[in-house]
């Protein structure tokens, strides 16, 4: 039974990479099947296009399949196919169909080194500034929700807000991620109906700041955060600052936001900002006790410890 010709040829393309088993037999099978689409006798005129016009377009598609494997794939708008890896970094699909570190406009650089203060002071400032950026972005989303913007308008406002806060052109990365994670952004956006910006108060900021200081590394003033460590802290639902049950839902929202700011690479840049010049992380201090429990004259002695973590 022949294929039927369509009515037109849209100007835009959708890219669907093929993952073919890596030997010549499988490649020949798949390529041979695609070649059938270029043979006129396999077609019957049904739509506006003629068989010749349809076959000509099919030949162009097959030629591109041979000449530009996988690497030519882009999302709507011309953005590269990208993702956030399991370690929280931006990756892009290369010309061989492999996931590699982002390059060019899809590469997020490390933040500048901080100067002055102790290593722990620098970590505290980085964590405090990163939390400030997250809070501002969350308020950006809630403002969009309260203004009844649709998802596309909210995405645009979110990107512009992120660029203004961090000073890095995030549009290619965020739009590329949104193209493949529309459902995730929808989840982030629609749940704002139940979680308001007024829930993000000082206690929330303090808790997230402590999470980040616990997951930070300082290398000659360059402060970075460990993705898995931070996500584990969020997923633990740790509550040291008496957050309400509803406030704890903000942890999920923060996890969603990380995807759209370029994962941990974007959060590192947020930590490199300087909107907040003074940080106070004493509230995150841990208190360690060493206790030598002994038995004296047949009696066991114990102690009760309260306070600290």
C-alpha positions in Angstrom: 0.0 0.0 0.0 1.6 3.3 -1.1 2.1 6.4 1.1 -0.2 9.3 0.4 1.3 12.7 -0.5 0.6 15.6 2.1 -0.8 19.0 1.3 2.3 21.1 2.0 5.9 21.3 3.4 6.1 23.3 6.6 9.0 25.7 6.9 10.1 24.5 10.3 11.6 21.1 11.1 11.2 18.7 14.0 14.4 16.8 14.8 14.1 13.1 16.0 17.6 11.5 16.4 17.8 7.7 15.6 19.8 5.5 17.9 20.9 2.7 15.6 22.8 -0.4 16.8 26.5 0.1 16.0 27.3 -2.2 13.1 26.9 -2.0 9.3 24.1 -4.6 9.2 21.8 -2.5 11.3 22.8 0.7 9.6 22.0 -0.8 6.2 18.6 -2.0 7.4 17.5 1.4 8.8 19.0 3.4 5.9 17.4 1.0 3.4 14.0 1.5 5.0 14.4 5.3 4.8 15.5 5.1 1.1 12.1 3.6 0.3 10.6 7.0 1.0 12.6 8.5 -2.0 11.2 6.1 -4.6 8.2 7.5 -6.6 6.4 4.2 -7.0 6.0 4.0 -3.3 3.8 7.1 -3.3 0.2 8.0 -4.4 -1.0 11.5 -4.9 -3.6 12.4 -2.3 -2.9 15.9 -1.0 -1.9 19.1 -2.8 1.7 18.0 -3.3 2.6 15.9 -6.3 4.5 12.7 -6.0 7.6 14.4 -7.5 7.5 17.2 -5.0 7.1 14.8 -2.1 9.9 12.6 -3.2 12.2 15.6 -3.7 11.7 16.6 -0.1 12.1 13.1 1.1 15.4 12.9 -0.7 16.6 16.1 1.0 15.6 14.5 4.4 17.5 11.3 3.7 20.5 13.3 2.4 20.6 15.2 5.7 20.3 12.0 7.6 23.5 10.8 6.0 25.4 14.1 6.1 24.4 15.5 9.5 23.8 12.8 12.1 22.3 13.9 15.4 24.4 17.0 15.7 22.0 18.9 13.4 19.2 18.5 15.9 17.8 21.6 17.4 14.8 22.6 19.4 12.1 25.0 18.2 13.8 28.3 17.9 17.1 26.8 16.8 18.5 25.9 20.2 20.7 22.9 20.7 19.4 19.7 22.3 20.7 20.0 25.9 20.0 18.5 29.3 21.1 18.8 32.9 23.2 15.8 33.8 23.0 13.7 36.9 25.8 15.7 38.4 23.9 19.0 37.7 25.9 20.2 34.7 24.8 21.4 31.3 25.3 18.8 28.5 24.6 19.0 24.8 24.1 16.4 22.1 27.2 16.2 19.8 27.4 15.3 16.2 27.8 11.6 17.0 24.8 11.5 19.3 26.8 11.6 22.5 26.1 13.8 25.5 29.1 16.1 26.1 29.8 19.2 28.2 28.1 22.3 27.0 30.2 24.5 24.7 29.9 28.1 23.4 26.7 29.7 24.5 25.7 26.5 26.3 28.8 26.6 28.6 28.3 28.3 31.9 31.7 29.5 33.3 32.8 29.2 36.9 32.2 32.3 39.1 35.0 34.7 39.7 37.1 34.1 42.8 36.1 35.9 45.9 38.6 38.0 47.8 39.0 38.9 51.4 37.8 37.1 54.5 38.4 33.5 55.5 37.5 30.6 53.3 34.4 30.0 55.4 33.5 33.7 55.1 33.6 33.4 51.3 31.5 30.2 51.3 28.9 32.0 53.5 28.7 35.0 51.1 28.4 32.7 48.1 25.6 30.7 49.8 23.8 33.9 50.9 24.0 35.4 47.4 22.8 32.2 45.7 19.8 32.1 48.0 19.0 35.7 47.3 19.0 34.9 43.5 16.7 31.9 44.1 14.3 34.0 46.2 14.2 36.7 43.6 13.5 34.2 40.8 10.7 32.6 42.9 9.1 36.0 43.4 9.5 36.6 39.6 7.4 33.5 39.0 4.8 34.4 41.5 4.5 37.9 40.1 3.9 36.3 36.7 1.3 34.0 38.2 -0.5 36.9 40.0 -0.4 38.9 36.7 -2.1 36.0 35.0 0.7 35.6 32.4 0.6 32.4 30.4 3.5 29.9 30.6 5.3 31.3 27.6 5.2 34.8 29.0 6.3 33.5 32.4 9.2 31.7 30.9 10.3 34.9 29.1 10.0 37.0 32.3 11.9 34.3 34.2 14.8 34.3 31.7 15.0 38.1 31.7 15.0 38.2 35.5 17.8 35.5 35.6 20.0 37.4 33.2 19.5 40.7 35.2 20.4 39.0 38.5 23.4 36.9 37.4 24.7 38.8 34.3 24.9 35.7 32.1 23.0 35.1 28.9 20.9 32.1 29.9 18.3 32.3 27.1 19.8 29.5 24.9 20.1 27.2 27.9 16.8 27.8 29.5 14.8 27.8 26.2 16.6 24.6 25.2 15.7 22.9 28.5 12.1 24.2 28.4 11.7 22.7 24.9 12.2 19.2 26.4 10.9 19.8 29.9 7.7 21.7 29.2 5.8 19.5 31.7 8.3 20.3 34.4 8.0 24.1 33.9 4.2 23.6 33.9 4.4 21.8 37.3 6.7 24.6 38.7 4.3 27.3 37.4 0.9 25.9 38.1 1.7 24.8 41.7 2.2 28.5 42.5 -1.6 28.5 42.9 -1.0 26.7 46.2 2.3 28.1 47.3 2.7 31.9 47.5 5.8 34.1 47.5 4.9 35.3 51.0 5.9 31.8 52.3 9.5 32.5 51.4 10.6 34.3 54.6 13.9 34.6 56.5 13.5 31.1 58.0 13.4 29.6 54.5 16.4 31.6 53.3 18.4 30.6 56.5 17.6 26.9 55.9 18.6 27.0 52.2 21.7 29.0 53.1 22.8 26.3 55.6 22.2 23.6 53.0 24.5 25.4 50.6 27.2 26.0 53.1 27.2 22.3 54.0 27.6 21.4 50.3 30.2 24.1 49.3 33.8 23.8 48.2 36.2 26.8 48.2 39.1 26.5 45.7 41.3 29.6 45.9 38.2 31.8 46.4 36.1 30.1 43.7 33.1 28.7 45.6 31.1 25.9 44.0 28.3 23.7 45.3 27.9 20.0 45.0 24.6 19.1 43.2 23.9 15.7 44.8 24.7 17.0 48.2 22.3 19.9 47.8 19.5 17.8 46.3 19.9 15.3 49.1 19.5 18.1 51.6 16.3 19.3 49.8 14.9 15.8 49.6 15.6 15.2 53.3 13.0 17.9 54.2 15.4 18.9 57.0 13.7 21.7 59.1 16.0 23.4 61.5 14.2 26.7 61.5 10.6 25.7 62.3 9.2 25.9 58.7 5.6 25.1 58.2 4.5 22.0 56.2 3.5 24.3 53.3 6.9 26.1 53.4 8.6 22.7 53.1 7.0 22.4 49.7 9.3 25.2 48.5 12.1 22.6 48.5 10.4 21.0 45.5 10.1 24.3 43.8 13.7 25.1 44.3 14.7 21.7 42.8 12.6 22.5 39.7 14.1 26.0 39.4 17.6 24.5 39.3 16.8 22.8 35.9 16.0 26.1 34.3 19.0 28.1 35.6 21.4 25.5 34.1 21.6 23.2 37.1 24.5 23.5 39.6 26.5 25.6 37.0 23.9 28.3 37.2 23.7 28.1 40.9 27.4 28.5 41.2 27.2 31.7 39.1 24.4 32.9 41.4 26.7 32.3 44.3 29.3 34.5 42.5 27.1 37.5 42.6 27.6 40.4 45.0 24.2 41.9 45.7 24.6 40.8 49.4 27.9 42.0 50.9 27.5 40.7 54.4 26.6 37.1 55.3 25.9 35.5 58.7 26.2 31.8 58.8 26.8 31.3 62.5 23.2 30.0 62.6 24.5 27.0 60.6 27.3 26.1 63.0 27.5 22.5 64.2 28.3 21.6 67.8 30.3 18.5 68.4 30.5 16.7 71.8 33.1 14.1 72.8 31.9 12.1 75.8 33.8 9.4 77.7 31.2 7.2 79.3 32.7 5.1 82.1 31.5 2.6 84.6 32.7 3.5 88.1 32.3 1.1 91.0 29.7 -0.8 89.1 27.5 2.2 88.3 26.9 3.5 84.8 26.9 7.2 84.2 25.1 8.9 81.3 24.5 12.5 80.2 21.7 14.4 78.5 22.6 16.7 75.6 20.4 19.4 74.2 21.0 22.1 71.6 23.1 22.1 68.4 22.9 19.7 65.5 
